Amino acid sequence: MEKRIWLSPPHMGGTEMTYIQQAFDANWIAPVGTNVNAFEKQIEEFIGCGRVAALSSGTAALHLALVLLGIEKGDIVICQSLTFAASANPIVYQGGTPVFVDSEPVTWNVCPDALESAIKHYIDKGKKPKAIIIVHLYGMPARMAEISTLCVHYDIPMVEDAAEALGSEYNGRKVGSFGLMSIFSFNGNKIITTSGGGALWSADSKLIEKARFLASQARDPKPHYEHLVTGYNYSLSNVCAGIGRGQMEILKHRINQRRANNAFYQKALKRLPGINFQDELAECFSNRWLTALTLDFQQSGIAPRTLITELERNNIESRHLWKPMHLQPVFKDAPYFGGNIAAELFLSGICLPSGSSLTAEDLLRVANIITKVFT
Ligand SMILES: *Cc1c(COP(=O)(O)O)cnc(C)c1O
């Protein structure tokens, strides 16, 4: 059996152990320390504005964003349907009502028209949505011009779920800097990793200070432990932040490598009938975290399942697109706005191996197997 090709494995840069060793030498094996501070600073500099709190996961970051927005029982929070469940679960943690919205066919991210329908529907019912969660799926920036205009017009805070999109840009500006707050993930499969971790970003430093306070058990400044509000244990380990420091140093290379994977696949597979890649708008720059494409069954006669099975038979991991939240049993009662775009993307889409450590040989192996399925 040829060696396993994973969908998106961790890819260390080489300096991570130095920073981990520093944490050990200083005995800061704790959720605070110099690695945490330095890692936060690196992310801030990379985004180019705003402040950052390093946290234990992207999910924790999104949960804190909703806590800071005061989301409570019964509040409406709008979220893109075609996403990973972690985009929506924190709404439920707060007792809020998730309202899901369809995608548009180019970026696969939220459809601005369906989004506006959802907003208007709830305003007419006297239940104005309290927040809108925007996702940049597989690294692809959403239609930020239209979406930002809607959020400003209806005066609803935007939270960007940029878990998959660190380094992606819209009109030359980093995604994750458009919302009132945004989140990033450093889970093992993301473009860079701390094994597990996340970050909350905001241009408002007060929000980030509050997030740090809530993430470390909301201890009030008293000689004893005094708590006025409910806290969380959501800080990032100083050991894990050491991995993050090393990873931030080579993030630019990781983006270039993932984009090169995508360019390779587009070139190698474009002649096959019925293949369509997730598209970059002219104003967008995607980090291409995962290369994703759809198979038009009428033209190709091939279902994603067939391709995934054949790749797996050759020890290659690939994956269906995220199953839309409005089709998930756990969210069966959640309202949904839009048509069938997200559902059709799910039925026809596939994510190819996209790791930054893929060799030219690996990429060719994947492309050859796909081509064989088509012939
Ligand atoms: C990975 C991911 C998250 C969650 O991040 P974790 O660090 O794994 O908690 C949230 N949203 C999206 C879109 C993701 O891909």
The ligand as an SDF file (V2000), in Angstrom:
LIG
                    3D

 15 15  0  0  0  0  0  0  0  0999 V2000
  -12.6500   24.4680   12.6890 C   0  0  0  0  0  0  0  0  0  0  0  0
  -13.8220   25.3430   12.6030 C   0  0  0  0  0  0  0  0  0  0  0  0
  -14.3960   25.9120   13.7520 C   0  0  0  0  0  0  0  0  0  0  0  0
  -14.0310   25.5260   15.1400 C   0  0  0  0  0  0  0  0  0  0  0  0
  -12.7380   25.6900   15.5050 O   0  0  0  0  0  0  0  0  0  0  0  0
  -12.1250   24.7460   16.6560 P   0  0  0  0  0  0  0  0  0  0  0  0
  -10.8080   25.3780   16.9310 O   0  0  0  0  0  0  0  0  0  0  0  0
  -11.9980   23.3690   16.0690 O   0  0  0  0  0  0  0  0  0  0  0  0
  -13.0480   24.7990   17.8110 O   0  0  0  0  0  0  0  0  0  0  0  0
  -15.4310   26.8120   13.5810 C   0  0  0  0  0  0  0  0  0  0  0  0
  -15.9010   27.1170   12.3740 N   0  0  0  0  0  0  0  0  0  0  0  0
  -15.4030   26.5770   11.2500 C   0  0  0  0  0  0  0  0  0  0  0  0
  -15.9630   26.9940    9.9410 C   0  0  0  0  0  0  0  0  0  0  0  0
  -14.3630   25.6530   11.3300 C   0  0  0  0  0  0  0  0  0  0  0  0
  -13.8940   25.0900   10.2160 O   0  0  0  0  0  0  0  0  0  0  0  0
  1  2  1  0
  2  3  1  0
  2 14  2  0
  3  4  1  0
  3 10  2  0
  4  5  1  0
  5  6  1  0
  6  7  2  0
  6  8  1  0
  6  9  1  0
 10 11  1  0
 11 12  2  0
 12 13  1  0
 12 14  1  0
 14 15  1  0
M  END
$$$$
